[in-house]
């Protein structure tokens, strides 16, 4: 259809159809054109441009159109534009204006206008200057709201009704459908409700529908009071005899029975106010507590113990919150309270005191830090160092090695953490045939030492593998258990000496499967030591013997379920010995007499925890540092060793003995990462 048409100054006759409303049409100076002007034009007849289109004709303005029910309009947004669509919107950009004011542009004659980057409020006014009419429009589809009923003029007052009463339906539920006389955004006037006579002693259920939106109310026709069905939020009853006010249930108050009280200080930005209870729900209940979520559940990650009563300052590093440090106290068992406390968000320092002349040595004490009436407890996390660092087995004897700062320095061909093994491989004694030893590192993170002493008699296999990571509470009860064995992913294999393909480094990882919201990753590195060297970790120097294996771990981004919880890492070392000295007779297996012997020992000093499995003259040494790096700081940890052994006499492995130990590393409450490096294993 033509949007602009000029048929003026012709000898045309007849009436103008409403189909012309989609165009700017100039009918002027056609004296034989008569009849009523369509409403789309009559509504704007006082507009200078529109009025000129009908000069010199015999047309008549339809007065009813000047009081027309303004049709429903639609509002939408796209490409940073807001659109108003509907009938009778005008024939040029200035046909109407809005409050707030925006620059509207006609997109389609009479029915579609747009503005760019205009943020219409939820309710706004639209005014047509030519007809001096102003209408209130909603920017979204909202259900009708009823405030009160006026008995004298039969008018329901509220909002979100509309001007086209053909789209409005008002029903007295189950009784009558009312006839609507007129309506606006704020009111609905009825002419009658058939089949009903209002009883002043009764209230009536009213349902108002506007297009696709509807709401239900209770109305007292005598005093006009209204109660919406959801006015009291299910926490009270609306009293139609008392100006429509809510009578709230016990524990609730306010005009809508919303909440007993507001939360204090908006929950200190660390929580959200529950308006049904007036109580703060802390964003992270593991981190904050208090009626205002203002107090931190503090924790300690690392402890730097005081070395003696002269250098008597102890440091506790962790998280203590920024603002509230009320009634701070520190206790260290078995020596008592700590004084001269200084504290900030990450560090607490204090002076230790003792009634004795010296401090205990070589024991793990408990530490408690209290503030804001919450106490953090570190079980066995405060270590009292020894003044003299001992070596395992005192390096066996003075002819085999000497003890230097807790580490054995071995003589000649004596090797091992305790210098207790003679290295026949490097000996000049040609009568001694060393065993055949092969190291296998599997894709599942298991390290196996295959040792063949005599191909006709005995095989020995040593295996080392990580089994579990467990989060435990303060009473050592397991909270979350993560099986690590057989869940490793091999990421890469590198070589320390690429030319000779010696000194392989295996890099593994796995992601912990948790029901909580976080993701935690564990990285493990297993390195074959091809040549002896001196290693340094947490300022401790120690030797790494050739043909040994070093295991390192990093636990990243672990999120605890409680600030008092800690971690336990479990590692197994097993030894399997198979006796092949047997013959078959009459289909049965007959074993020659062969007795296997075994021994498991352990030793701990300030720096290391050692264990030794001795079986059939074959040894597996294990060594663990008693320090780790927790969130970038060095701290002490404790380890424990449990030994087990059994024999397997099944038909599958008829002559196999097993010995194994379980090593438990007690790790602190580390948030970013715990780095455990190294655990070292040496077979001899």
Phi, psi and omega per residue, in radians:
X1 nan 2.479 3.106
X2 -1.155 2.232 3.104
X3 -1.407 -0.412 3.090
X4 -2.280 2.209 3.094
X5 -2.467 2.441 -3.126
X6 -2.207 1.839 3.130
X7 -2.036 0.477 -3.111
X8 -1.242 2.845 3.029
X9 1.031 0.727 3.047
X10 -2.173 2.997 3.135
X11 -1.783 0.880 -3.108
X12 -1.465 2.737 3.140
X13 -2.451 2.879 3.114
X14 1.977 -3.080 3.117
X15 -1.722 2.776 -3.124
X16 -1.634 2.161 3.130
X17 -1.423 2.661 3.089
X18 -1.173 -0.189 3.099
X19 -1.152 -0.316 3.092
X20 -1.307 -0.128 -3.034
X21 -1.126 -0.300 -3.113
X22 -1.511 0.183 -3.108
X23 -2.476 2.749 2.955
X24 -1.458 1.816 -2.997
X25 -2.085 2.180 -3.137
X26 -1.733 1.887 -3.118
X27 -1.746 0.104 -2.944
X28 -1.062 2.666 3.069
X29 1.045 0.669 2.937
X30 -2.155 1.516 -2.931
X31 -1.184 -0.288 -3.134
X32 -1.587 -0.033 3.028
X33 -1.452 2.180 -3.083
X34 -2.421 -2.792 -3.137
X35 1.461 -3.093 -3.128
X36 -1.340 2.405 3.048
X37 -1.280 2.314 3.132
X38 -0.963 2.644 -3.070
X39 -1.035 -0.558 -3.113
X40 -1.073 -0.505 3.085
X41 -1.635 -0.696 -3.093
X42 -1.043 -0.636 -3.125
X43 -1.068 -0.478 -3.108
X44 -1.962 0.383 -3.012
X45 -1.111 -0.427 3.119
X46 -1.484 -0.025 3.016
X47 -1.293 2.319 -3.033
X48 -0.978 -0.792 -3.086
X49 -1.207 -0.825 -3.094
X50 -1.158 -0.737 -3.131
X51 -1.055 -0.580 -3.114
X52 -1.192 -0.391 -3.101
X53 -1.213 -0.255 -3.052
X54 -2.047 0.154 3.076
X55 -1.232 2.457 3.130
X56 1.368 0.295 3.058
X57 -2.040 3.010 3.116
X58 -1.777 0.376 -3.087
X59 -1.299 2.788 -3.129
X60 -2.163 2.329 3.072
X61 -1.257 2.261 3.104
X62 -1.405 1.814 -3.077
X63 -1.057 -0.509 3.137
X64 -1.097 -0.464 -3.113
X65 -1.241 -0.391 -3.124
X66 -1.250 -0.354 3.102
X67 -2.021 0.581 -3.052
X68 -1.171 2.613 3.000
X69 -1.235 1.981 -3.072
X70 -1.067 2.150 -3.050
X71 -1.219 2.743 3.096
X72 -1.120 2.387 3.090
X73 -2.013 2.719 3.135
X74 -1.923 2.462 -3.141
X75 -2.134 2.285 3.133
X76 -2.516 2.901 -3.130
X77 -2.334 2.498 3.089
X78 -2.905 2.397 3.079
X79 0.938 0.811 3.112
X80 1.111 0.314 3.093
X81 -2.058 2.554 3.032
X82 -1.959 2.318 -3.053
X83 -2.018 2.441 2.968
X84 -2.024 2.158 -3.102
X85 -2.211 2.459 3.110
X86 2.848 -3.096 3.112
X87 -1.545 2.756 3.037
X88 1.057 0.794 3.120
X89 -1.693 -0.281 3.070
X90 2.111 3.075 -2.994
X91 -2.114 0.145 3.050
X92 -2.758 3.032 -3.001
X93 -1.093 -0.454 -3.081
X94 -1.811 0.402 3.141
X95 -1.155 -0.470 3.111
X96 -2.596 2.923 2.978
X97 -2.440 2.782 -3.108
X98 -2.047 2.774 3.030
X99 -2.197 1.892 0.131
X100 -1.120 2.778 -3.040
X101 -1.545 2.354 3.065
X102 -2.422 2.847 3.108
X103 -1.544 1.827 -3.117
X104 -1.656 2.435 -3.118
X105 -2.152 2.330 3.134
X106 -1.313 2.143 3.097
X107 -1.682 -0.620 3.121
X108 -2.465 2.320 -2.991
X109 -0.958 2.155 2.988
X110 1.422 -0.400 -2.924
X111 -2.272 -0.175 -3.068
X112 -2.539 2.174 3.096
X113 -2.294 2.716 -3.138
X114 -2.473 2.763 2.962
X115 -2.418 2.614 -3.089
X116 -1.718 2.373 3.055
X117 0.920 0.729 3.104
X118 -1.925 2.259 -3.134
X119 -1.767 1.548 -3.127
X120 -1.140 2.407 3.034
X121 -1.243 3.022 -3.117
X122 -1.100 -0.596 3.100
X123 -2.291 2.305 -3.134
X124 -2.560 2.930 3.133
X125 -1.855 2.516 3.031
X126 -2.177 2.245 -3.035
X127 -2.124 2.366 3.082
X128 -1.908 1.831 -3.028
X129 -1.055 -0.623 -3.040
X130 -1.167 -0.576 3.139
X131 -1.818 -0.049 -3.139
X132 0.965 0.743 3.131
X133 -1.992 2.385 3.066
X134 -2.179 2.327 -3.133
X135 -2.178 2.560 3.059
X136 -1.728 2.257 -3.020
X137 -2.179 2.500 3.030
X138 -1.649 2.438 -3.119
X139 -1.474 0.006 -3.134
X140 -2.687 2.842 3.126
X141 -1.411 1.953 -3.133
X142 -2.139 2.569 3.096
X143 -1.191 2.595 -3.136
X144 -1.114 2.556 3.141
X145 -2.096 2.285 -3.115
X146 -1.977 2.211 -3.122
X147 -1.756 -0.805 3.123
X148 -2.835 2.917 -3.133
X149 -2.059 2.227 3.129
X150 -1.662 1.990 -3.046
X151 -1.191 -0.700 -3.016
X152 -1.071 -0.804 -3.070
X153 -1.897 0.222 3.094
X154 0.927 0.834 -3.072
X155 -2.099 2.309 3.031
X156 -1.656 2.156 -3.091
X157 -1.851 2.418 -3.141
X158 3.126 -2.289 -3.137
X159 -2.820 2.913 3.130
X160 1.102 0.717 3.080
X161 -1.647 -1.324 -3.140
X162 2.205 2.904 -3.018
X163 -1.729 -0.290 3.124
X164 -1.673 1.648 -3.038
X165 -1.224 -0.148 3.043
X166 -1.192 -0.329 3.116
X167 -1.651 -0.004 -3.056
X168 -1.869 2.381 3.102
X169 -2.248 2.148 3.136
X170 -2.090 2.131 -3.042
X171 -2.215 2.332 2.876
X172 -1.519 1.876 -2.861
X173 -0.961 2.173 3.077
X174 1.354 0.024 -3.067
X175 -2.155 -0.971 -2.959
X176 -2.740 2.609 2.951
X177 -1.797 2.140 -3.039
X178 -1.474 2.597 3.069
X179 -1.594 2.220 -3.063
X180 -1.631 2.294 -3.137
X181 -1.549 -0.838 3.101
X182 -2.777 2.877 -3.112
X183 -2.679 2.812 3.026
X184 -2.543 -3.034 3.112
X185 -1.084 -0.558 -3.008
X186 -1.866 -0.077 -3.058
X187 -2.690 2.728 3.007
X188 -2.328 2.157 3.105
X189 -1.899 2.236 -3.125
X190 -1.804 2.634 3.056
X191 -1.647 -0.593 3.134
X192 -2.901 2.781 2.995
X193 -2.264 1.670 -3.043
X194 -1.015 2.662 3.009
X195 1.176 0.403 3.133
X196 -2.522 2.446 2.971
X197 -2.166 2.050 -3.051
X198 -1.111 2.305 3.095
X199 -1.803 2.163 -3.067
X200 -1.180 -0.260 -3.140
X201 -1.653 0.116 -3.097
X202 -2.173 2.735 2.946
X203 -1.922 2.740 -3.035
X204 -2.231 2.487 3.062
X205 -1.501 2.128 -3.100
X206 -1.996 2.354 3.028
X207 -2.102 2.162 3.124
X208 -1.993 2.196 3.102
X209 -2.062 2.293 3.070
X210 -2.171 1.892 -3.053
X211 0.969 -1.970 -3.091
X212 -1.760 0.033 -3.123
X213 -1.850 2.525 3.137
X214 -2.595 2.727 3.089
X215 -2.552 2.708 3.134
X216 -2.106 2.565 -3.064
X217 -2.518 2.846 2.918
X218 -1.919 2.344 -3.073
X219 -2.248 2.342 2.975
X220 -1.701 1.862 -3.042
X221 -1.183 -0.294 -3.117
X222 -1.311 -0.870 -3.111
X223 -1.869 -0.036 3.072
X224 1.350 0.089 -3.113
X225 -1.235 2.552 -3.057
X226 -2.238 2.432 2.981
X227 -2.213 2.170 3.016
X228 -1.357 2.688 -3.079
X229 -1.109 -0.425 -3.119
X230 -1.946 0.267 -3.026
X231 -1.072 -0.667 -3.055
X232 -1.717 0.214 3.010
X233 0.952 0.582 3.111
X234 1.107 0.281 3.121
X235 -2.072 0.364 3.137
X236 3.135 -3.077 -3.126
X237 -2.171 2.353 3.121
X238 -1.416 2.177 -3.091
X239 -1.669 1.857 -3.110
X240 -1.260 -0.193 3.132
X241 -1.673 0.008 -3.107
X242 -2.287 0.954 3.089
X243 1.076 0.525 3.050
X244 1.185 0.478 -3.115
X245 -1.514 2.666 3.115
X246 -1.400 2.347 2.940
X247 -1.771 1.824 -2.931
X248 -1.405 2.636 3.014
X249 -1.161 2.835 3.132
X250 -1.054 2.291 3.141
X251 1.685 -0.101 3.133
X252 -2.218 2.602 3.104
X253 -2.687 3.132 -3.070
X254 1.781 2.908 -3.065
X255 -1.105 -0.427 3.141
X256 -2.097 0.242 -3.132
X257 0.952 0.760 -3.036
X258 -1.377 -0.935 -3.020
X259 -2.679 2.686 3.104
X260 -1.222 -0.567 -3.137
X261 -2.881 2.846 3.070
X262 -1.413 2.666 3.092
X263 -1.276 2.561 -3.103
X264 -1.213 2.301 2.982
X265 0.922 0.551 3.102
X266 0.970 0.583 3.080
X267 1.088 0.415 2.993
X268 0.994 0.483 3.141
X269 1.129 -0.016 -3.135
X270 -1.776 0.111 -3.108
X271 -2.738 -3.078 -3.132
X272 -2.222 2.369 -3.103
X273 -1.382 2.216 3.017
X274 -1.548 1.818 -3.034
X275 -1.248 -0.159 3.071
X276 -1.519 -0.298 -3.131
X277 -2.158 -0.325 -3.058
X278 1.270 0.371 -3.097
X279 -2.041 2.444 3.109
X280 -1.296 2.317 2.933
X281 -1.773 1.962 -3.066
X282 -1.192 2.421 -3.128
X283 -0.993 -0.800 3.129
X284 -2.163 1.655 -3.069
X285 -1.176 -0.203 3.039
X286 -1.374 -0.359 -3.004
X287 -1.875 -0.532 -3.013
X288 -2.248 2.673 3.035
X289 -2.651 3.094 -3.112
X290 1.879 2.765 -3.118
X291 -1.142 -0.222 3.118
X292 -2.134 0.222 -3.085
X293 0.935 0.605 -3.038
X294 -1.682 -0.285 -3.042
X295 -1.759 2.416 3.138
X296 -1.515 2.469 2.879
X297 -1.380 1.513 -3.028
X298 -1.228 2.811 3.100
X299 -2.645 2.819 3.098
X300 -2.031 2.272 3.100
X301 -1.711 -0.808 -3.115
X302 -2.268 2.600 3.093
X303 -2.204 2.259 3.012
X304 -1.877 1.708 -3.036
X305 -1.166 2.691 2.973
X306 -1.214 2.399 -3.052
X307 -1.356 -0.556 3.121
X308 -2.842 -3.026 -3.094
X309 -1.370 -0.138 3.026
X310 -1.558 -0.945 3.015
X311 -1.559 1.373 -2.857
X312 -1.882 0.486 3.088
X313 -1.748 2.169 3.058
X314 -1.845 2.515 -3.106
X315 -2.109 2.358 3.088
X316 -2.093 2.080 -3.088
X317 -1.980 2.297 3.139
X318 -3.110 -2.229 3.095
X319 -2.457 2.185 -3.070
X320 -2.152 0.105 -3.113
X321 1.438 2.875 -3.028
X322 -1.658 -0.581 -2.865
X323 -1.985 -0.604 -2.964
X324 -2.005 2.006 3.071
X325 -2.325 1.234 -3.064
X326 -1.633 2.350 3.035
X327 0.924 0.973 -3.105
X328 -1.360 2.350 3.051
X329 -2.552 2.637 -3.141
X330 -2.325 2.333 3.083
X331 -2.269 2.371 3.115
X332 -2.185 2.091 3.100
X333 -1.610 2.449 0.221
X334 -1.753 0.330 -2.975
X335 -1.691 -0.329 3.062
X336 1.955 -2.685 -3.009
X337 -1.318 2.699 3.080
X338 -1.881 2.453 -3.070
X339 -2.063 3.105 3.123
X340 0.924 0.975 -3.039
X341 -1.418 2.292 2.975
X342 -2.126 2.363 -3.036
X343 -2.495 2.469 2.925
X344 -2.365 -2.815 -3.014
X345 -1.192 -0.461 -3.049
X346 -2.130 -0.284 -3.007
X347 -2.366 2.402 2.999
X348 -2.200 2.294 3.056
X349 -2.177 2.616 3.132
X350 -2.737 2.876 -3.129
X351 -1.743 2.199 3.132
X352 -1.487 2.648 3.141
X353 -2.342 2.640 3.107
X354 -2.595 2.482 3.082
X355 -1.342 -0.284 3.089
X356 -1.566 2.893 3.141
X357 -1.333 -0.404 -3.141
X358 -2.290 2.873 3.084
X359 -1.553 2.772 3.008
X360 -1.055 2.820 3.139
X361 -2.325 2.467 3.008
X362 1.212 0.457 3.121
X363 -2.250 2.738 3.074
X364 -1.793 2.000 3.115
X365 -1.701 2.944 3.083
X366 -1.635 2.610 3.097
X367 -2.259 2.450 3.059
X368 -2.241 2.421 3.061
X369 -2.207 2.112 -3.102
X370 -2.050 2.334 2.944
X371 -2.702 2.646 3.106
X372 0.929 0.578 3.126
X373 1.140 0.340 3.007
X374 -2.084 2.376 -3.079
X375 -2.043 2.130 2.962
X376 -1.561 2.375 -3.121
X377 -2.155 2.190 3.058
X378 -1.899 1.780 -3.113
X379 -1.339 2.076 3.092
X380 1.133 0.514 -3.082
X381 -1.857 -0.080 3.077
X382 -1.857 1.962 -3.063
X383 -1.755 2.268 3.051
X384 -1.654 1.938 -3.056
X385 -1.211 2.716 3.018
X386 -1.451 2.518 3.070
X387 -1.309 -0.493 3.086
X388 -2.079 2.191 -3.094
X389 -1.555 2.045 -3.112
X390 -1.540 2.773 3.099
X391 -1.921 2.691 3.105
X392 -1.091 2.195 3.130
X393 0.997 0.336 -3.093
X394 0.913 0.654 -3.140
X395 1.048 0.526 3.036
X396 1.279 -1.162 2.971
X397 -2.756 2.951 -3.012
X398 -1.183 -0.270 3.113
X399 -1.491 -0.205 -3.064
X400 -1.892 -0.364 3.100
X401 3.084 3.012 3.111
X402 -2.275 2.706 -3.086
X403 -1.659 2.149 3.105
X404 -2.240 1.906 3.104
X405 0.903 0.745 3.057
X406 1.460 0.061 -3.140
X407 -2.160 2.296 3.135
X408 -1.343 2.283 2.968
X409 -1.860 1.902 -2.966
X410 -1.473 2.624 3.113
X411 -1.696 2.665 2.965
X412 0.832 -2.172 -3.071
X413 -1.732 0.264 3.079
X414 -1.456 2.339 -3.080
X415 -2.376 3.134 -3.107
X416 1.762 2.835 -3.123
X417 -1.131 -0.414 3.128
X418 -1.961 0.223 -3.084
X419 0.947 0.554 -3.044
X420 -1.725 0.079 -3.102
X421 -2.156 2.325 3.094
X422 -1.557 2.187 -3.083
X423 -1.467 1.601 -3.109
X424 -1.182 -0.399 -3.126
X425 -1.128 -0.633 -3.125
X426 -1.749 0.157 -3.116
X427 -1.471 2.712 3.063
X428 -1.464 -0.038 -3.134
X429 -1.373 1.833 -3.081
X430 -1.334 -0.148 -3.120
X431 -1.393 -0.213 -3.091
X432 -1.739 2.109 3.127
X433 -1.713 1.992 -3.115
X434 -1.192 2.671 3.100
X435 -1.215 2.761 3.073
X436 -1.499 2.088 -3.060
X437 -2.108 2.264 3.110
X438 -2.280 2.349 3.136
X439 -1.846 2.232 3.141
X440 -2.172 2.163 3.063
X441 -1.924 2.007 -3.036
X442 -1.494 2.858 3.129
X443 -1.164 -0.297 3.120
X444 -1.570 0.144 3.084
X445 1.539 0.165 3.126
X446 -1.595 2.327 3.049
X447 -1.819 2.206 -3.126
X448 -2.132 2.242 3.001
X449 -1.789 1.943 3.083
X450 -1.621 2.084 -3.064
X451 -2.138 2.055 -3.122
X452 -1.939 1.774 3.136
X453 -1.359 -0.711 -3.124
X454 -2.624 1.945 -3.062
X455 -0.969 -0.374 -3.116
X456 -1.598 -0.138 -3.000
X457 -2.251 -0.947 -2.830
X458 -2.428 2.326 2.968
X459 -2.099 2.484 3.062
X460 -2.275 2.316 3.076
X461 -2.140 2.174 3.002
X462 -1.823 2.347 3.085
X463 -2.210 2.483 3.103
X464 -2.274 2.230 -3.139
X465 -2.736 2.636 3.080
X466 -1.474 2.320 -3.050
X467 -1.864 -0.910 -3.011
X468 -2.543 2.656 2.877
X469 -2.075 2.238 -3.052
X470 -2.244 2.266 2.949
X471 -1.529 2.225 -3.102
X472 -2.146 2.683 3.095
X473 -1.552 -3.037 -3.040
X474 -1.147 -0.372 3.110
X475 -1.688 0.247 3.094
X476 1.225 0.334 3.070
X477 -1.480 2.374 -3.137
X478 -1.194 2.317 3.080
X479 -1.789 -0.838 3.096
X480 -2.394 2.343 -3.141
X481 -2.062 2.216 -3.133
X482 -2.079 1.834 3.072
X483 -1.202 2.163 -3.096
X484 -1.766 -0.503 -3.075
X485 -1.107 2.357 3.128
X486 1.194 0.174 3.091
X487 -1.944 0.114 -3.115
X488 -1.333 2.570 3.019
X489 -1.953 2.143 3.118
X490 -1.366 2.001 -3.094
X491 -1.568 -0.671 -3.091
X492 -2.856 2.795 3.000
X493 -2.256 2.194 3.120
X494 -2.141 2.935 -3.133
X495 -2.209 2.337 3.042
X496 -1.274 -0.482 3.053
X497 -2.241 1.619 -3.012
X498 -1.182 -0.567 -3.103
X499 -1.129 -0.746 -3.125
X500 -1.628 -0.035 -3.099
X501 0.979 0.622 3.109
X502 -1.854 2.831 3.072
X503 1.178 1.056 -3.132
X504 -1.294 2.512 3.071
X505 -2.141 2.046 -3.119
X506 -1.769 2.222 3.133
X507 -1.940 2.091 -3.122
X508 -2.066 2.823 3.009
X509 -2.717 2.824 2.963
X510 -2.777 2.633 3.130
X511 -1.781 2.286 -3.136
X512 -1.247 2.325 3.091
X513 -1.569 1.965 -3.051
X514 -2.220 2.638 3.051
X515 -1.459 -0.144 3.122
X516 -1.516 -3.071 -2.918
X517 -1.485 -0.172 -2.972
X518 -1.681 2.963 3.007
X519 -2.168 2.163 3.133
X520 -2.079 2.454 -3.094
X521 -2.177 2.434 3.062
X522 -1.989 2.295 3.082
X523 -1.964 2.394 3.112
X524 -2.272 2.365 3.074
X525 -2.118 2.242 3.060
X526 -2.047 2.110 -3.088
X527 -2.064 2.264 2.981
X528 -1.460 2.178 -3.137
X529 -1.538 1.885 -3.088
X530 -1.456 -0.491 3.101
X531 -2.506 2.555 -3.062
X532 -1.099 2.532 3.091
X533 -2.735 2.908 3.064
X534 -1.703 2.228 -3.111
X535 -1.928 2.679 3.084
X536 -2.264 2.316 3.053
X537 -2.632 2.336 -3.086
X538 0.804 0.782 3.080
X539 1.112 0.414 3.059
X540 -1.993 2.177 3.063
X541 -1.634 2.365 3.140
X542 -2.692 2.667 -3.110
X543 -1.467 2.538 2.947
X544 -1.991 1.969 -3.079
X545 -1.366 2.612 3.070
X546 -1.087 2.624 -3.116
X547 1.229 0.166 3.030
X548 -1.647 3.068 -3.133
X549 -2.285 2.328 3.131
X550 -1.947 2.280 -3.134
X551 -2.010 2.241 3.133
X552 -2.216 2.540 3.130
X553 -2.371 2.624 3.025
X554 -2.389 2.120 3.118
X555 -1.814 2.019 -2.981
X556 -1.968 2.385 2.947
X557 1.052 0.711 3.077
X558 -1.421 2.262 -3.125
X559 -1.878 1.987 -3.084
X560 -1.355 2.656 3.086
X561 -1.480 -0.128 3.117
X562 -2.757 2.493 -3.090
X563 -1.210 -0.235 3.108
X564 -1.568 -0.141 -3.055
X565 -1.416 2.725 3.101
X566 -2.352 -3.087 -3.113
X567 -2.053 2.651 2.989
X568 -2.249 2.257 3.123
X569 -1.929 2.247 -3.085
X570 -1.947 2.375 3.104
X571 -2.326 2.372 3.098
X572 -1.898 2.464 2.979
X573 -2.194 2.122 -3.090
X574 -2.106 2.665 3.025
X575 -2.281 2.200 -3.140
X576 -2.056 2.152 3.140
X577 -2.060 2.198 -3.124
X578 -2.020 2.199 3.109
X579 -1.628 2.018 -3.126
X580 -1.738 0.266 -3.137
X581 -1.541 1.414 -3.092
X582 -2.584 2.846 3.048
X583 -2.298 2.703 3.073
X584 -1.710 2.441 3.099
X585 -2.567 2.151 3.104
X586 0.955 0.689 3.099
X587 1.298 0.036 -3.141
X588 -1.887 2.657 3.113
X589 -1.587 2.168 -3.137
X590 -2.121 2.108 -3.059
X591 -1.685 2.320 2.996
X592 -1.233 2.771 -3.140
X593 -1.133 2.082 3.120
X594 -2.613 2.184 -3.082
X595 -1.930 2.147 3.092
X596 -1.706 2.482 3.101
X597 -2.085 2.653 -3.139
X598 -2.615 2.764 3.135
X599 -2.712 2.355 3.099
X600 -2.171 2.159 3.120
X601 -2.252 2.789 3.109
X602 -2.519 2.776 -3.134
X603 -2.663 2.488 3.138
X604 -2.355 2.332 2.971
X605 -2.213 -2.896 -3.062
X606 -1.111 -0.462 -2.991
X607 -1.853 -0.600 -2.997
X608 -2.363 2.755 2.904
X609 -2.071 2.133 -3.076
X610 -1.930 2.633 2.881
X611 -2.439 2.772 -3.124
X612 -2.478 2.159 2.974
X613 -1.830 2.122 3.109
X614 -2.004 2.132 -3.117
X615 -2.618 2.160 -3.138
X616 0.912 0.750 3.082
X617 1.148 0.310 3.068
X618 -2.010 2.377 -3.044
X619 -2.066 2.461 2.927
X620 -2.107 2.036 3.080
X621 -1.659 2.485 2.983
X622 -2.285 2.480 -3.105
X623 -2.445 2.327 3.119
X624 -2.255 2.370 3.016
X625 -1.266 2.523 3.096
X626 -1.582 0.249 3.070
X627 -2.277 2.595 3.037
X628 -2.354 3.053 2.996
X629 -1.853 2.042 -3.137
X630 -2.028 2.015 -3.118
X631 0.899 0.739 3.039
X632 1.482 0.000 -3.130
X633 -2.157 2.599 3.124
X634 -1.397 2.421 3.079
X635 -2.615 2.801 3.129
X636 -1.423 2.597 2.958
X637 -2.333 2.780 3.052
X638 -1.908 2.635 3.093
X639 -2.268 2.717 3.068
X640 -2.419 2.660 -3.061
X641 -2.235 2.289 3.071
X642 -2.105 2.316 -3.098
X643 -1.891 2.565 3.108
X644 -2.577 2.714 3.042
X645 -2.696 2.652 3.059
X646 -2.831 2.897 3.122
X647 -1.998 2.542 3.126
X648 -2.013 1.983 -3.102
X649 -1.997 0.549 3.118
X650 -1.378 2.941 -3.139
X651 -1.189 -0.394 -3.139
X652 -1.309 -0.757 3.124
X653 -2.308 1.356 -2.911
X654 -1.271 -0.373 -3.014
X655 -2.278 0.802 -3.027
X656 -2.017 2.272 3.037
X657 -1.916 2.476 3.134
X658 -2.106 2.401 2.935
X659 -2.261 2.367 3.089
X660 -2.590 2.678 3.057
X661 -2.170 2.620 3.045
X662 -1.994 2.148 3.127
X663 -1.822 2.205 3.113
X664 -1.952 2.151 3.069
X665 -1.804 2.126 3.137
X666 -1.589 1.862 -3.043
X667 -1.704 2.687 -3.099
X668 -1.442 -3.026 3.138
X669 -1.483 1.344 -3.102
X670 -1.706 2.355 -3.039
X671 -1.657 -0.929 -3.085
X672 -1.371 -0.963 3.062
X673 -2.860 2.662 2.965
X674 -2.023 2.147 -3.138
X675 -1.916 2.029 3.130
X676 -1.890 1.938 -3.042
X677 -2.745 2.168 -0.066
X678 -2.038 2.878 2.776
X679 -1.807 2.225 -3.036
X680 -2.083 2.400 -3.131
X681 -2.247 2.328 -3.069
X682 -2.346 2.213 3.103
X683 -1.841 2.458 -3.105
X684 -2.350 nan nan
